[in-house]
Each structure stands twice: as C-alpha cells, then as structure tokens.
Amino acid sequence: MKVIWYCGGHGACLSSNNTGEVNIDRTLGWLDHYVKGDKTADPGPTFEYVDQTGQFWASDTYPVRTDDTPLTAV
C-alpha cells in the first residue's frame, strides 16, 4: 500500500509548497515500478505527507492492521 496525502481537493493548502509536483512524481514512480515492472523506478516512501508549513514527512512503514481488530485512538 502506498499513501500520499496532500492538502488539495476538499482541503485547504496553507503553504506555498502545494504545486502537486511531488505527488505527480511519486505517483508516476509508483506506476513505473509496480505497473510497468520497471524495478529501477523509485516508488518513494510508503507514507508521505506535507504539513501546513510546507514540510514534507515520510515513513517506510505504515501501521495498518491486517486483521479485523478495530483501531482505537487515544
């Protein structure tokens, strides 16, 4: 699973770093790697987002449960 969160669509982009270029690059890299089978293409990190100040954050892990146990926020 690959997740790219961005502040477009129904969200509000409060930073100047909201051109969408990173999202397009990551999406095309993922398609090249997994759909076209080009294993030299970089699909980027597993989870990535940009915050309201324009800072990008990323992680190669994404804590998704594989069973039906509900996720409870505390």
C-alpha positions in Angstrom: 0.0 0.0 0.0 1.2 3.5 -0.9 -0.3 6.6 0.7 0.3 10.2 -0.4 -1.7 12.8 1.5 -1.9 16.3 0.2 -4.0 19.4 1.0 -5.8 19.6 -2.3 -9.3 18.5 -3.2 -11.5 19.4 -0.2 -8.6 20.5 2.0 -7.0 23.9 2.2 -3.4 24.4 1.3 -1.9 26.9 3.7 1.6 26.7 2.4 3.3 27.8 -0.8 4.6 24.2 -1.3 1.4 23.0 -2.9 2.1 22.7 -6.6 1.4 19.0 -6.7 4.7 18.2 -8.4 5.9 15.8 -5.7 2.5 14.0 -5.8 2.8 13.6 -9.6 6.4 12.4 -9.4 5.6 9.9 -6.7 2.5 8.6 -8.5 4.3 8.1 -11.8 7.3 6.5 -10.0 4.9 4.0 -8.3 3.2 3.3 -11.6 6.5 2.7 -13.4 7.7 0.4 -10.6 4.6 -1.7 -9.9 2.6 -1.5 -13.1 5.2 -1.2 -15.8 7.6 -3.5 -13.8 10.5 -1.1 -14.0 12.3 -2.1 -10.8 14.8 0.8 -11.3 12.0 3.3 -10.8 11.8 4.8 -7.3 8.2 4.4 -5.9 9.1 6.7 -3.0 8.3 6.1 0.7 5.3 4.0 1.9 3.6 7.0 3.6 4.2 10.6 2.8 2.5 14.0 3.5 3.2 17.7 3.6 2.1 19.7 6.6 0.6 23.2 6.8 4.1 24.8 6.8 5.2 23.1 3.6 7.4 20.5 5.3 7.4 17.0 3.8 7.3 14.0 6.1 7.7 10.4 5.1 7.9 6.8 6.6 8.7 3.5 5.1 6.2 1.8 7.5 2.5 2.3 7.6 0.8 0.8 10.7 -2.2 -0.9 9.1 -3.7 -3.8 10.8 -4.1 -6.9 8.7 -6.9 -8.4 10.8 -10.4 -7.1 11.6 -9.4 -5.6 15.0 -10.8 -2.1 15.2 -8.3 0.8 15.6 -8.9 2.8 18.7 -7.5 6.3 19.0 -6.5 7.5 22.5 
